[in-house]
Amino acid sequence: MNLSASYEVQRTNQITGSRKWWAFATVLVTMFFSSLDQTVVSTAMPTVISDLHGLNLYTWVFTAYMITSSITVPIYGKLSDVFGRKPFYLFGLVMFGIGSAISGQAHSMLELVWARAVQGVGAGAMMSMPRATIGDIFSPKERARWMGVMMAVFGLSSIVGPAIGGFITDNWSWRWVFYVNLPFVVVAIVGVVFALPTVRTKDQVKVDWQGAALLTVGLVPILLALTWAGEQVSVGSLEIVGMLAGGALVLVAFVSWEMRAPDPLIAPWLFRNRVFTTSLVLQLLVGMAMFGSLMYLPIFVQGVIGLNAQNSGWIMTPMMGGFMVGSMVSGQVMSKTGRYRYVAWLSGAVIVMGSILLNRIDVHTSWPTIMVDMVVLGLGIGALMPLMNMAVQNAFPYRVMGTVNASQQFVSSLGGVVASPVFGTVLNHAFSNKLSASLPSALSAVKGKIGSLNPQALLTSQAQKAIAADFDRLGPAGQALYHQLMQAVKLSLTYGIQKLFFVGLIFSALTFIGTFFLPEVRLKGEEYFRAEENEAHEG
C-alpha cells in the first residue's frame, strides 16, 4: 500500500487500487467491535448494577448512548460528503475510545451514564462512516458480492458477544468490558489514517445547528417515554403522554424548519425518491418483524424450555447463521444479474414462512424446533436488509452518499428504539393478565405480588430462589404450590410470547407486501463513480 496516497488531496471519497482492501479491512474491524460492544455491555450490566448500586439509572446506560448516537448520525453523514469520511471517522473512533475509557473508570452509575453519552457521540460516526466507506470502495453491483462478508462479521460479533462478556465479567472485571474496545480503536485509527483519502471539494456546507437542536429537543422526551413506558411509568400516565405529545410538537417544528432551511440536516428531497421512501418503510417493517419474533426469544428458551441463561444467549446463533447465508446468496445473485426486485420478493416470502413457523410454538416446543424456525427467519432477514441499503445507495448520485446513508441509518435506528419498549409492554401485559387468570385458587394470596412482576424479573435465579424460600415456610405443601406456580408462569410466558410472534407475523406479512412496491433501478457498475470523476476534472 502506498502510504503517501492517504495524504494526497482528492475531490471525491472514492477509494481505488490496493488501498481499498485496507480500507475494507478497517471497516470490518470497526463493524466487529462496535457491534460486539452492545452485546458485551448487556451481558455485564447485572454485575455493573450490583457493583455501582444504581438500578434506578439502569435504562439511562442504554438511553444516553442511544440518544447521542442517533442524533449525530445525520450530522456526520452530511459533513462527510463535503469534507471526506476520514476526519469524522477519526473523530468518532477517538470519542468512542474516550467514552470507553471513562466508562471503565466509572465509580457511580451517573458517571457511567455520562460516559456512555460520550461513547454514543463516537458511535454515531461508527454507524454511518463504515457504510458510507463501503460505498466509496465498491460500486453497487460489486458491493452485492461482499454483503456476505459484512454480515458474517456482524453475525460473528453477535454470536461471540455474550460469551466474551460473560468471560470478561467473571474472570477479570466488568470494567474490562469497556477497556477491551481500546485495542480495536487503535487498530481502526491506524487503518483510517493510512487507507482513507483526504478530501477537499468545491462544495460549501453549513451545519444546520437549528435543525440539530430541534431534533434533539424533540427526540429526547420521545425516546425517554418509549424507554420508560410500561416499566418505570404506566403507559397511559400523564408523564408519558406529555413527553410524547411535547416531543411530537417539537418534531413537527423540526420538519417545518427543514422544509425551508438553506442547508437542512435531513434533506426533504430525499423523500421524493420512491426507492428511498419504500426502503425506509420496509426497514421499519422488517425491524418490527424481527423484534416481534426474536427479541424476547431467549426469555422463552430460559423460562419455558429450561436452558440456563448462558445457553439461552447462544440460542441466537442459528439466526445469525441464517443471516450470513441469506446475505451471501442474495448478494451473489444481485452481483451477477444487477437486479434485486425478485430477490426482495423471495426474501419477504421467507420471512413470512419463518414467522409462521414461530407462531406454532407452545409450552411443549423443544429447542431444536426453535433453532430450525430461527434459521428460516434469519435467511429471509439476512437477504433483505442489506439489499435495501444497496438499493438506496444505487438510486442516488455518489456525491450525496454520506447524506443518504446517514438519513437511512437514522430512521432505521429509530425503528429499533420504538420496537423495543412497545414489544416489552405487549409481553408484560399479556404475561401478567394470563398469570393472574391461570393461578389456582390456593395461590390467590400471591396473585397480586407475582402478577405485578415482569417475566425478565421473575425468571432470574435470585427471584426464583426468593419465591421458593417463601413457599418453603408453608411446610410440605409449599413445594407443590411452588411447582404449580412455576407451571403457571411457563404457560403465561408462552402465551405472552405467542402474542409477540403474532404481532411479528403481521409485520412480516406487511414486509412481504411492501417488497412489491420497491422500484427497481438496475445496479450500477463503475459508471456509478464516473460522473463524480468527470465533475472533479471539470472543477
N, C-alpha and C positions, 0 to 999 in steps of 0.2 A: 504494500500500500504506500502511495506517495503521501507522506505526512504533510508536506508543504501545501498540498492541494486543499487541505482543510482551511487554510488561511487565505486562499485566493477568493476574491470577492466575485460572486455570481449575481445574475439578475433574477434567477429563479431558484427554487428549492430543490430542483431535480438532482438526484444523486446517480452518477454513472460510473462505469468501469469497475475495477476490483473493489473500490471503496464501498460500493453499495452492499457488499456481503458483510463488511464490518459494521455498517450501519444496521443491517438486518439483524445481526447477532446482538447488537446493542439494544435494539427494540425488544428482542426475545428475552434478554436478561431483565429489562425493565418490566415487561409484562409479567414475568415469572414472580419477581419478588414483590411487586405491588399487589398482585392477586394473592400471593402467599400471606402477605401481611394481614389481610382481612380474616382469613380462616384461623391463623395462628393466634391473633388477638382474641377472637371469640372463644377459642378453647381455653385461654388463660384467664378470662375475666372472672370466673368464680374465685380463683385464688387471689386475684388482684383485689376484689371486693373484701375478701376476708382479711387481707393484709392492711389495706388502707381505710377500712371501715367507712365506706361511702356508698351504701346500697341506694340511697336516695338520689345519687348522681349517676347511677349506672347507665341510664339511657343517654345521658349527655356525652358519655365517652364516644358513642357512635354518632349521636346527633351533631355534635360540634364538628366532627370530621366530615360528615355528610353535607352540612350547610356550606362550609368553606370550599370544599372540593366542587360542589355543584355550581356555585355562583362564579367561581373563577374559570371554569371550563370555557365559556364563550369568549371571555376576555383574552385568554391565551390564544385561542384559535384565530381570532380576528387579527391580533397583532402579529402572529407568526406568518401570515400571508405576506406581510409587507417587510418585516424585519428579519424573517427567517425563523426556522424552528430552533436553531442552536441556542440563542440566549435564553429562551423561555424553557427549553428542555433543561438547560443547566440550572436555571433559577429554581425550577420545580424540584430537581434532584437535591439541590442544596437545602431547600426548605424542608423537604421530606426527611432528609438526614438530620437536620437540626431538630425537627419535631420528634423524630425517633429517639434521639439522644436525650432530649428533655423529658420525654415520656418515661424512659428508663430510669431517670433520676427523680421522678415524682415522689413526694412524700405525703401527698394527700390526693384525694380524688379530684379536688378542684384544680390542683396543679396538673393532673393528668388530663383533665378536660381541656384546659388551655393549650397544653402541649399537643393534643390531638387536633385542635383547631389549626395550629401552625402546620402540623403534618398534612392536614387537608388542603391547605393552600398549595403545598407542593404536589399533592395527589391530583389536583385539578389539571396541572400540566402533564402529569403522567397518564391521565385518562385520555387527553386529546393529542399530545405530541406523538406518541408511538403510532397511533392510527394514521395521523397525517404523514408521518415519515414513511410508512409503508406505501402510501400513495406517491411519495417522492421517489421511491426506489423502483416500483413496478407499475406498469400500465394496468388498467382494469382487467384486460384479458390475461395478462401474465400473472396478475395478483391472485386470480382464482386458483392457480396451481399451488400457491403457497398457503392457502387457507388452512389446510390440514395441519401444517407445522405450527401455525399460530394457535390453533385450537388445542393441539397436543400440549403445548406449553401451558396454556390456561388450564387444561384438564389435569395435567400433572401437578400443578400447584394446588388445585382444589383437592386432589386425592391425598397428597402427602402432607398438606397443611395441618389437619387435625393431629396426625401422628407426631409431626415435628413440634407443634405447640405443646402437646402433652409431654413429650420427652424433655423439652427445654424447661418447662414449668416444674416437672417432677425432679429432674436431676441437677439443674442449675438454679435458676430463679426466674420468676415471671418477668423480671427486668430485662433478661436476655431475649425475650420475645421481641422487644423493640431494638436492642443493640444488634441483633442478627441482621437487621436491614443495612447496617453501615458498610460492611464489605461490598455488598451488592451495589450500593450507591456509588462507592469509589470506582468500581469497575465500570459502571454505566457512565459516570462522568468522563472517564478516560476515553471510552468509546465515542461519546458525543463530541468531545473536543477534537478528536482526530478523524472522525468519519463523516460528520455533518458539515456542509459548506457554510461559509459566511456569506450572507445575502444582503444586498442593497438594491432596492428597486426605485424607480422614479415616482412610484405612488406615494401619496401622503395619507396619513390616517390620524384621526384624533380619537382619544379614548372617550367613550360615552360614559363619563362618570355619573351623570344624572340618571341615565338608564340603569347603570350598575347599582346605584343607591336605591332606586325604586324597586329593582328586582330583589335586592337583599331584604329591604323592609317588608316586601310582600311575601317572600318565601319563608322567612324565619318563623312567623307565627303559624303558617300553614304546616310546615314541617314539624314544629313542636306539637301542634294539635294532633296531627296524624300519629306521632310517636307516642303521645300520652293517652290518646283516646282508648278507652276500654281497659287500660292498665292502671294508670295513676288517677285518672279522672273519668267520670261517666261520659259515655259517648254524646248524650244529649244535654250535657251540662252547659251552663251559661258561659263558662270559661272556654270550652271547646268551640261552641257556636260563635262566640265573639271573636276568637282568634281566626277561625276560618273565614268569617264574614269580613273582618278587618283586612286580612291578607288578600282576599279576593278583590276588594275595592282598590287596594294599592296596585295589584297586578293589572287591573283594568286601566289605571292611570299609567302604568308602565307600557302597556300596549299602545295607548293613545300617544304617549311620548315617542315611542319607537316609530310610529307611522309618520311622524314629521321631523324626527331628528336627522340632521345632515349626515351623520355617520353612525347609524344605530348599532347597538350592541348585538342584537339578533335581527338580521336583515329581513324585513317583511316580504321582500321579493322572493325569498327562498320558498315561501309557502304557495306561491303561484305555480310552482313546478309540481306536476302530478306525481312524479316519481318520488319526490321528497315528501310530500304530504301523505301519500299512500304508505310509504315505507315507515313513516313515523307512527301512523295508526297501527300498522302491522307489528311494529316493535312493541308498542304498548300492549297489544292484544296477546302476543306470544309471551311477553314478560308476565302478564297476569296469568296466562295458562300455566306457565312454568311454576310461578309462585303458588298458584292454587293447587297444583298437583304434587309439588316436590318439597316446598319449603319446610313443612312440618312432618314430612315422612319419617325422619329419624325418631320423632316422638312416638309414632305408631309402632315402629320397629322395636323401640325400647319398652314401651308400655304395654303393648298387646302381644307381640311375638316373643318378647322376653330377652332379647340380646342386651348386653351391657352397654354402657354409654360409649365406650371406645369403639366397639363393633358397630353400634348404630351409626357412628360417624362414617365408618368405612362403607356403609351400605350405599353411599352416593357414588362409589367407584364405577358401577356399571353404567350409570347415566353419563359420566364423563367419557367412558369408552365409547358409548353411542355417539356422543358429541364429536369425538375425533373422527370416527369412521364416517359419519354423516357429512362432516365438513370436507373430508378428503375426497369422497366420492363425488359430491356435488361440485367441488372445486375443479376436479379433473374434467367433468362433463362440460362445465361452463368454459373452461380454458380451451377445449377442443372445438366447441360449437360456437362460442361467442354469444350464446343466448342463455337466458335464465328463467324465463316465464314458466316453461314446463317443469323445470326443477322446483320452482316455488309451489306450483300446484301439487306436485307429488309430495313435497316436504310437508305441506299443510295437511294432506290426507294422512300421512304417517303420524303426525302429531295428534290428530283426531283418534286414530287407531290406538295409540298409546294411552290416551286419556280414557277411552272406552275400557281398555283392559284394567286400568287402575280403579275404575268405578265398580269393578266386580269384587273388590276385596271385602272380606268380612272378618270376624273375630277368629276364624279358623285358618286364615290365609298364612302360608309359610313364607319364609324369607326368600327361597329360590323363585317363587312366583313373582314376588315384588321385584326382584332383580331383573327378570325377563321383561316385565312391564316397563321398567325404567330404561332398559336398553332401547326398546322400541320408541319411547318418547324422546330419548336422547338423540336417536338417529334423526328424527324429524326436526327437532330444535337446532341441532348442530348443523344441519344442512341449510336451514332457513335464515338464521340470524346473521351469519357472515354475508350471505347473499344480499341482504338488504343494505348493508354497509357499502358493498361494492356497487350495487345498482345506483345508489345515491351519488357516490363519487364519480361514477361514469356519466351521470346526467348533467354535470356542471363543468365549466371550464376549469382547467387545472389551477389557475391563478387564485381561485377562491376556495380551494380545497380545505384549507385550515378552518375557514369560517363555516363551511358546510359540515365538516366532520364534527366540529365543536357544538354546533347547534343541534345536530342529530344526537350526539352523546348527552347533551344537556337534557333534552326531552326524554331520552331513554332512561337516564338515571332517575328522573322524577317519577317515571312509571314504577320503578322498583321501590321508591320511597312511599308511594301511595299503596302499593300492593301489600307490603309487609304488615302495617298495622291493621289494614282492612281485613285481611285473612286471619290475623291473630284474633280480632274481635269476633269474627264468624265462628272460629273454632271454640273460643272460650264460652260464648253464649250457648252454642249447641251442646257443648260438653256439660255445662252447669245445669241446663234445663233437663237434659236426658238423665243426668245423675240423680237429680232431685226426684224425678219421676220413677226411677228404677230401683232406688234403695228400698229394701224390705222394711216393714213396719218396726221390726226390732232395732233398726238403726236410725229411727226417726230423730233421736237426740243429737245425732251428728250431721243431720242433713244440712243445717244452716252453715255449720263450720266448714264441711267438706265442699259443699256446693259453691262456696264463695272463692275457692282456690282455682287458679288456672291449671291446665294439665301439666305445664312445664314445672310448676312448683310442686305439684302432687307426686310427680314421678321421680323426684330426686331421692337418693338413698337416705338423706338426712330426714326428709319429710316422712318417708315410709317407716323409718325406724321410730320416729316420734309417735306416729299413729299406732304402730304395733305396740309400743310401750303403754300407750293409753289403754288399749284393749286388754293387755296382759293384767291390768288391775281388776278386770272384771272376772277373773278366775278362769276355770276350764272352758267356759263358754266363750271367752274372749277371742281365742284363736279362730273358732268357727265364724264368729261375727266379722273378724278381720278379713278372712278369706272371702266372705260374702261381699264385703265392701270392695275389695280389690277386683273381684269379678265384675261388680257393677261399674267400677272405674274403667275396666277394659271394654265393656260393652258401650259405655258412654263415649269413651275416646274413639272407638271405632265409628260410632255414629257421627261424631264431630268431624273426623277425617273424611268420612263418606260425603258429608256436606261440602267440604272443601274440594274434593275430587269432582263433585258435580258442578260446582262453580268453575273449576278448571276446565271441565268438558265444554261448558258454554263458551268460554273464551277460546278454546281450541277450535270449536266449530266456526266461531266468528273469524278466527285467523284464516282458516281454510277458505271461507267465503271471500275474505279480503284479498287473498292472493289473485283472484280473478280480476281485481281492479288495478293491479300493479302494471303500469305501462312498461313495455319492453323497449329499451334502447340498446341496439347491438353493441357489445363490449368493444371498446376502442383498444387498439394496439399502440404502437409508437406514435401514431398521429395525435394521441392524447397530449403529448408533450410538445409536438412540433409547432403548434400555434403559439405557445409561450416562447419557444426559441425564436420564432420569427419576430414576435413583438420585441423581444430583448435586443435582437440585432438592429431592428428599426430604431429602437430607443438609443 
